[in-house]
Amino acid sequence: MTGKSANQRQRPRRQFSLAKNKAQGRYWSGAVTRQSNALDLEPGVFTWSDPAKIAGSLKHSAETSARRKGTPYQSAMSMLSFYINRAGRNLPEQQRQALEKSKRELRKLFGHE
Protein backbone atom coordinates (compact mmCIF):
# COMPACT_ATOMS: atom_id res chain seq x y z
CA MET A 1 0.00 0.00 0.00
CA THR A 2 1.14 3.50 -0.67
CA GLY A 3 0.28 5.21 2.60
CA LYS A 4 -3.49 5.26 2.13
CA SER A 5 -5.65 3.35 4.54
CA ALA A 6 -8.16 0.85 3.29
CA ASN A 7 -10.97 3.41 3.67
CA GLN A 8 -9.13 6.03 1.61
CA ARG A 9 -8.37 3.82 -1.37
CA GLN A 10 -10.36 4.65 -4.41
CA ARG A 11 -12.90 2.05 -5.28
CA PRO A 12 -13.78 1.38 -8.89
CA ARG A 13 -16.80 3.36 -9.98
CA ARG A 14 -19.93 1.46 -10.82
CA GLN A 15 -21.10 1.71 -14.36
CA PHE A 16 -24.82 2.43 -14.45
CA SER A 17 -26.60 1.65 -17.65
CA LEU A 18 -28.95 4.25 -19.03
CA ALA A 19 -29.69 2.11 -22.08
CA LYS A 20 -33.16 1.23 -20.84
CA ASN A 21 -34.02 4.88 -20.18
CA LYS A 22 -32.50 6.07 -23.44
CA ALA A 23 -34.32 3.39 -25.40
CA GLN A 24 -37.61 4.48 -23.87
CA GLY A 25 -36.69 8.16 -24.15
CA ARG A 26 -37.76 8.78 -20.58
CA TYR A 27 -35.98 10.11 -17.55
CA TRP A 28 -37.55 10.50 -14.14
CA SER A 29 -37.52 14.31 -14.40
CA GLY A 30 -39.45 14.21 -17.66
CA ALA A 31 -41.95 11.84 -16.14
CA VAL A 32 -42.51 14.27 -13.28
CA THR A 33 -43.55 17.07 -15.61
CA ARG A 34 -45.79 14.70 -17.59
CA GLN A 35 -47.36 12.71 -14.76
CA SER A 36 -46.98 14.88 -11.68
CA ASN A 37 -49.22 14.25 -8.72
CA ALA A 38 -49.07 17.95 -7.97
CA LEU A 39 -50.62 19.51 -11.07
CA ASP A 40 -52.40 18.70 -14.29
CA LEU A 41 -50.47 20.94 -16.69
CA GLU A 42 -51.56 22.14 -20.10
CA PRO A 43 -49.51 20.43 -22.83
CA GLY A 44 -46.42 22.46 -23.79
CA VAL A 45 -46.90 25.10 -21.11
CA PHE A 46 -43.15 25.43 -20.53
CA THR A 47 -42.47 26.01 -24.22
CA TRP A 48 -44.67 29.10 -24.50
CA SER A 49 -42.98 32.48 -24.92
CA ASP A 50 -45.51 34.68 -23.05
CA PRO A 51 -44.65 34.79 -19.31
CA ALA A 52 -48.13 36.02 -18.34
CA LYS A 53 -49.77 33.16 -20.22
CA ILE A 54 -47.43 30.60 -18.60
CA ALA A 55 -48.09 32.02 -15.13
CA GLY A 56 -51.84 32.13 -15.72
CA SER A 57 -51.89 28.53 -16.87
CA LEU A 58 -49.84 27.38 -13.86
CA LYS A 59 -52.10 29.33 -11.51
CA HIS A 60 -55.21 27.79 -13.05
CA SER A 61 -53.71 24.29 -12.91
CA ALA A 62 -52.68 24.73 -9.27
CA GLU A 63 -56.05 26.07 -8.18
CA THR A 64 -58.07 23.37 -9.91
CA SER A 65 -55.87 20.42 -8.97
CA ALA A 66 -57.27 18.13 -6.31
CA ARG A 67 -53.99 16.21 -6.06
CA ARG A 68 -51.63 18.93 -4.84
CA LYS A 69 -50.20 18.75 -1.34
CA GLY A 70 -49.28 22.40 -0.66
CA THR A 71 -50.96 25.70 -1.43
CA PRO A 72 -51.69 26.55 -5.07
CA TYR A 73 -48.86 29.10 -5.02
CA GLN A 74 -46.37 26.55 -3.69
CA SER A 75 -47.39 23.95 -6.25
CA ALA A 76 -47.23 26.32 -9.22
CA MET A 77 -43.91 27.87 -8.23
CA SER A 78 -42.36 24.53 -7.39
CA MET A 79 -43.33 23.00 -10.75
CA LEU A 80 -41.93 26.02 -12.60
CA SER A 81 -38.67 25.98 -10.64
CA PHE A 82 -38.37 22.23 -11.06
CA TYR A 83 -38.67 22.53 -14.83
CA ILE A 84 -36.10 25.34 -15.04
CA ASN A 85 -33.63 23.48 -12.82
CA ARG A 86 -34.00 20.13 -14.61
CA ALA A 87 -33.64 21.68 -18.07
CA GLY A 88 -30.30 23.15 -17.02
CA ARG A 89 -27.95 24.12 -19.82
CA ASN A 90 -30.23 22.60 -22.44
CA LEU A 91 -32.80 25.36 -21.96
CA PRO A 92 -32.34 28.11 -24.57
CA GLU A 93 -31.57 31.51 -23.03
CA GLN A 94 -34.68 33.13 -24.49
CA GLN A 95 -36.92 30.43 -23.00
CA ARG A 96 -35.10 30.62 -19.64
CA GLN A 97 -35.79 34.36 -19.54
CA ALA A 98 -39.46 33.81 -20.32
CA LEU A 99 -39.72 31.22 -17.54
CA GLU A 100 -37.90 33.45 -15.04
CA LYS A 101 -40.32 36.27 -15.90
CA SER A 102 -43.13 33.78 -15.33
CA LYS A 103 -41.96 33.43 -11.73
CA ARG A 104 -42.42 37.17 -11.23
CA GLU A 105 -45.84 36.98 -12.89
CA LEU A 106 -46.85 34.10 -10.60
CA ARG A 107 -45.86 36.12 -7.55
CA LYS A 108 -48.02 39.01 -8.78
CA LEU A 109 -50.99 36.75 -9.56
CA PHE A 110 -50.90 35.19 -6.10
CA GLY A 111 -50.16 38.49 -4.31
CA HIS A 112 -46.69 37.43 -3.14
CA GLU A 113 -44.75 40.44 -4.42
PAKEBA-805134 format. One line per field, with one value per atom (N, C-alpha, C): residue number from 1; x, y, z. Coordinates in Angstrom, 3 decimals, always signed. Atoms other than C-alpha are relative to their C-alpha. Example, Ala and Ser with C-alpha at 12.3 -4.5 7.8 and 13.67 -1.06 7.14 Angstrom:
2
dopa <- (1:1:1:2:2:2)
x <- (+0.890:+12.300:+0.900:-0.820:+13.670:-0.770)
y <- (-1.190:-4.500:+1.200:-1.190:-1.060:+1.090)
z <- (+0.000:+7.800:+0.000:-0.060:+7.140:+0.730)
This chain:
113
dopa <- (1:1:1:2:2:2:3:3:3:4:4:4:5:5:5:6:6:6:7:7:7:8:8:8:9:9:9:10:10:10:11:11:11:12:12:12:13:13:13:14:14:14:15:15:15:16:16:16:17:17:17:18:18:18:19:19:19:20:20:20:21:21:21:22:22:22:23:23:23:24:24:24:25:25:25:26:26:26:27:27:27:28:28:28:29:29:29:30:30:30:31:31:31:32:32:32:33:33:33:34:34:34:35:35:35:36:36:36:37:37:37:38:38:38:39:39:39:40:40:40:41:41:41:42:42:42:43:43:43:44:44:44:45:45:45:46:46:46:47:47:47:48:48:48:49:49:49:50:50:50:51:51:51:52:52:52:53:53:53:54:54:54:55:55:55:56:56:56:57:57:57:58:58:58:59:59:59:60:60:60:61:61:61:62:62:62:63:63:63:64:64:64:65:65:65:66:66:66:67:67:67:68:68:68:69:69:69:70:70:70:71:71:71:72:72:72:73:73:73:74:74:74:75:75:75:76:76:76:77:77:77:78:78:78:79:79:79:80:80:80:81:81:81:82:82:82:83:83:83:84:84:84:85:85:85:86:86:86:87:87:87:88:88:88:89:89:89:90:90:90:91:91:91:92:92:92:93:93:93:94:94:94:95:95:95:96:96:96:97:97:97:98:98:98:99:99:99:100:100:100:101:101:101:102:102:102:103:103:103:104:104:104:105:105:105:106:106:106:107:107:107:108:108:108:109:109:109:110:110:110:111:111:111:112:112:112:113:113:113)
x <- (+0.842:+0.000:+0.876:-0.803:+1.144:-0.343:+0.264:+0.280:-1.476:+1.432:-3.489:-0.616:+0.663:-5.645:-1.023:+0.968:-8.160:-1.233:+1.184:-10.966:+0.259:-0.318:-9.129:+0.303:-0.262:-8.374:-1.190:+1.091:-10.359:-0.572:+0.686:-12.900:-0.403:+0.433:-13.780:-1.429:+1.345:-16.803:-0.909:+0.986:-19.926:-0.456:+0.505:-21.105:-1.502:+1.448:-24.823:-0.442:+0.473:-26.599:-1.246:+1.170:-28.955:-0.665:+0.514:-29.686:-1.517:+1.443:-33.156:-0.718:+0.629:-34.018:+0.143:-0.203:-32.499:-0.872:+0.816:-34.317:-1.457:+1.375:-37.608:-0.145:+0.054:-36.685:-0.583:+0.609:-37.756:+1.009:-0.761:-35.981:-0.994:+0.944:-37.554:-0.449:+0.387:-37.518:-1.037:+1.004:-39.454:-1.329:+1.233:-41.954:-0.707:+0.610:-42.510:-0.833:+0.755:-43.555:-1.196:+1.123:-45.793:-1.058:+0.926:-47.360:+0.010:-0.123:-46.981:-1.273:+1.140:-49.222:-0.373:+0.272:-49.070:-0.963:+0.790:-50.616:-0.325:+0.330:-52.400:+0.324:-0.478:-50.469:-0.556:+0.366:-51.555:+1.180:-1.106:-49.512:+0.848:-0.931:-46.424:+0.079:+0.033:-46.905:+1.393:-1.349:-43.149:+0.701:-0.599:-42.472:-0.577:+0.608:-44.675:+0.962:-0.910:-42.978:-0.588:+0.646:-45.507:-0.013:-0.074:-44.646:-1.347:+1.308:-48.125:-0.900:+0.814:-49.767:+0.469:-0.560:-47.425:-0.458:+0.373:-48.091:-1.501:+1.443:-51.843:-0.398:+0.294:-51.886:+0.402:-0.458:-49.845:-0.917:+0.904:-52.102:-1.317:+1.251:-55.213:+0.158:-0.249:-53.710:+0.119:-0.210:-52.675:-1.300:+1.246:-56.049:-1.049:+1.014:-58.072:+0.432:-0.491:-55.875:-0.466:+0.416:-57.269:+1.122:-1.064:-53.986:+1.186:-1.165:-51.627:+0.050:-0.178:-50.200:+0.143:-0.190:-49.281:-1.064:+0.909:-50.956:+0.118:-0.114:-51.692:+1.267:-1.217:-48.860:+1.241:-1.151:-46.369:+0.095:-0.003:-47.394:+0.415:-0.314:-47.228:+1.460:-1.384:-43.908:+0.975:-0.901:-42.362:+0.097:-0.039:-43.325:+0.803:-0.753:-41.926:+1.496:-1.413:-38.667:+0.600:-0.463:-38.373:+0.351:-0.241:-38.665:+1.246:-1.169:-36.096:+1.279:-1.196:-33.632:+0.351:-0.282:-33.999:+0.434:-0.395:-33.640:+1.466:-1.406:-30.303:+0.529:-0.671:-27.951:-0.714:+0.701:-30.234:-1.137:+1.085:-32.796:+0.537:-0.472:-32.339:-0.169:-0.018:-31.569:-1.314:+1.250:-34.683:-1.140:+1.041:-36.918:+0.234:-0.320:-35.100:-0.489:+0.436:-35.788:-1.526:+1.464:-39.463:-0.493:+0.412:-39.724:+0.335:-0.357:-37.897:-0.993:+1.014:-40.318:-1.337:+1.232:-43.135:-0.040:-0.054:-41.957:-0.493:+0.442:-42.418:-1.507:+1.432:-45.839:-0.816:+0.702:-46.851:-0.095:+0.013:-45.856:-1.060:+1.014:-48.024:-1.409:+1.325:-50.986:-0.487:+0.347:-50.897:+0.154:-0.157:-50.159:+1.189:-1.214:-46.691:+1.152:-1.042:-44.754:+1.001)
y <- (-1.179:+0.000:+1.227:-1.205:+3.501:+1.072:-0.980:+5.210:+0.316:-0.245:+5.262:-1.161:+1.068:+3.355:-0.667:+0.755:+0.853:+0.846:-0.834:+3.408:+1.111:-1.108:+6.033:-0.443:+0.473:+3.819:+0.253:-0.232:+4.649:-1.336:+1.198:+2.046:+0.220:-0.172:+1.385:+0.509:-0.558:+3.356:-1.014:+0.877:+1.459:+0.622:-0.461:+1.715:-0.244:+0.123:+2.429:+0.109:+0.007:+1.654:+0.860:-0.808:+4.248:-0.486:+0.506:+2.114:-0.164:+0.202:+1.234:+1.350:-1.312:+4.880:+0.673:-0.627:+6.073:-0.655:+0.707:+3.390:+0.440:-0.423:+4.478:+1.509:-1.438:+8.163:+0.685:-0.548:+8.777:+0.056:-0.160:+10.109:+0.367:-0.241:+10.503:+1.452:-1.407:+14.306:+0.328:-0.203:+14.213:-0.594:+0.642:+11.835:+0.866:-0.863:+14.274:+1.088:-1.073:+17.073:-0.543:+0.585:+14.704:-0.587:+0.776:+12.714:+0.434:-0.489:+14.882:-0.217:+0.085:+14.253:+1.369:-1.329:+17.947:+0.774:-0.824:+19.514:-0.739:+0.440:+18.702:+1.181:-1.120:+20.937:-0.040:-0.070:+22.144:-0.502:+0.502:+20.433:+1.157:-0.975:+22.457:+1.315:-1.269:+25.104:+0.611:-0.528:+25.432:+0.404:-0.395:+26.014:+1.322:-1.251:+29.101:+1.155:-1.147:+32.485:+1.147:-1.081:+34.676:-0.332:+0.286:+34.787:+0.110:-0.164:+36.025:-1.201:+1.157:+33.156:-1.254:+1.139:+30.599:+0.072:-0.176:+32.025:-0.227:+0.191:+32.132:-1.455:+1.418:+28.530:-0.783:+0.683:+27.375:+0.311:-0.393:+29.328:-0.769:+0.729:+27.792:-1.485:+1.421:+24.291:-0.262:+0.188:+24.733:+0.162:-0.243:+26.071:-1.077:+1.011:+23.370:-1.425:+1.341:+20.416:-0.479:+0.616:+18.129:-0.854:+0.914:+16.209:+0.700:-0.700:+18.931:-0.147:+0.166:+18.752:+1.337:-1.314:+22.398:+0.976:-1.038:+25.699:+0.083:-0.162:+26.551:+0.753:-0.766:+29.101:-0.888:+0.886:+26.545:-1.015:+1.008:+23.952:+0.585:-0.627:+26.319:+0.425:-0.482:+27.874:-1.167:+1.140:+24.535:-0.739:+0.666:+23.003:+0.831:-0.877:+26.019:-0.054:+0.073:+25.980:-1.355:+1.348:+22.229:-0.114:+0.095:+22.526:+0.780:-0.820:+25.340:-0.698:+0.650:+23.476:-1.281:+1.264:+20.135:+0.211:-0.271:+21.680:+0.401:-0.358:+23.147:+0.737:-0.661:+24.122:-0.235:+0.308:+22.601:+0.975:-0.955:+25.358:+1.234:-1.190:+28.112:+1.262:-1.198:+31.509:+0.780:-0.735:+33.130:-0.657:+0.717:+30.428:+0.105:-0.149:+30.619:+1.360:-1.338:+34.364:+0.071:+0.014:+33.806:-0.720:+0.758:+31.219:+0.743:-0.801:+33.451:+1.151:-1.056:+36.270:-0.575:+0.662:+33.785:-0.123:+0.050:+33.430:+1.314:-1.318:+37.166:+0.179:-0.092:+36.979:-0.834:+0.852:+34.101:+0.697:-0.710:+36.122:+1.093:-1.064:+39.007:-0.589:+0.601:+36.751:-0.509:+0.547:+35.188:+1.033:-1.061:+38.487:-0.217:+0.258:+37.430:+0.877:-0.884:+40.437:+0.393)
z <- (+0.000:+0.000:+0.000:+0.178:-0.671:+1.026:-1.031:+2.600:+0.197:-0.168:+2.132:+0.766:-0.733:+4.543:-0.914:+0.800:+3.290:-0.315:+0.220:+3.670:-1.010:+0.880:+1.609:-1.426:+1.352:-1.373:-0.895:+0.931:-4.415:-0.444:+0.462:-5.276:-1.453:+1.388:-8.891:-0.045:+0.134:-9.983:-0.669:+0.615:-10.823:-1.312:+1.290:-14.363:-0.029:+0.055:-14.451:-1.440:+1.377:-17.655:-0.136:+0.310:-19.030:-1.275:+1.273:-22.077:+0.041:-0.105:-20.840:-0.085:+0.017:-20.179:-1.356:+1.298:-23.443:-1.063:+0.982:-25.401:+0.103:-0.203:-23.874:-0.188:+0.139:-24.152:+1.222:-1.210:-20.581:+1.134:-1.232:-17.546:+1.089:-1.082:-14.139:+0.024:-0.060:-14.401:-1.079:+1.038:-17.661:+0.398:-0.452:-16.145:+1.038:-1.013:-13.276:-0.653:+0.640:-15.605:-0.781:+0.746:-17.593:+0.924:-0.824:-14.758:+1.458:-1.369:-11.682:+0.800:-0.897:-8.722:+0.544:-0.523:-7.972:-0.893:+0.911:-11.066:-1.286:+1.352:-14.293:-0.907:+0.806:-16.690:-1.413:+1.417:-20.104:-0.813:+0.829:-22.828:-0.541:+0.553:-23.788:+0.739:-0.730:-21.108:+0.183:-0.234:-20.528:-1.291:+1.278:-24.225:-0.510:+0.438:-24.496:+0.223:-0.111:-24.919:+0.824:-0.751:-23.048:+1.498:-1.436:-19.306:+0.715:-0.646:-18.341:-0.291:+0.376:-20.223:+0.755:-0.751:-18.596:+1.452:-1.404:-15.125:+0.199:-0.110:-15.723:-0.091:+0.149:-16.866:+1.250:-1.215:-13.864:+1.178:-1.079:-11.506:-0.118:+0.215:-13.049:+0.341:-0.273:-12.906:+1.495:-1.435:-9.274:+0.783:-0.729:-8.178:-0.260:+0.317:-9.906:+0.335:-0.287:-8.974:+1.374:-1.271:-6.308:+0.573:-0.418:-6.060:+0.637:-0.542:-4.843:+1.514:-1.436:-1.341:+0.724:-0.617:-0.664:-0.466:+0.482:-1.433:-1.520:+1.454:-5.072:-0.404:+0.300:-5.017:+0.088:-0.176:-3.692:-1.135:+1.055:-6.253:-1.341:+1.289:-9.224:-0.065:-0.006:-8.232:+0.020:-0.085:-7.392:-1.330:+1.305:-10.745:-1.002:+0.894:-12.605:+0.309:-0.402:-10.638:-0.338:+0.322:-11.064:-1.477:+1.435:-14.832:-0.396:+0.328:-15.044:+0.459:-0.548:-12.820:-0.748:+0.676:-14.606:-1.442:+1.385:-18.067:-0.065:-0.101:-17.020:-1.209:+1.124:-19.819:-1.327:+1.249:-22.440:-0.302:+0.186:-21.963:-0.722:+0.719:-24.572:+0.853:-0.830:-23.025:-0.096:+0.177:-24.493:+0.775:-0.737:-22.998:+1.502:-1.426:-19.640:+0.504:-0.392:-19.536:+0.111:-0.051:-20.317:+1.259:-1.182:-17.537:+1.294:-1.183:-15.037:+0.170:-0.069:-15.898:+0.470:-0.439:-15.332:+1.521:-1.466:-11.733:+0.593:-0.486:-11.233:-0.211:+0.290:-12.893:+0.995:-0.968:-10.602:+1.353:-1.282:-7.547:-0.005:+0.112:-8.780:+0.040:+0.052:-9.560:+1.360:-1.311:-6.102:+1.124:-1.016:-4.314:+0.906:-0.781:-3.135:-0.477:+0.546:-4.420:+1.026)
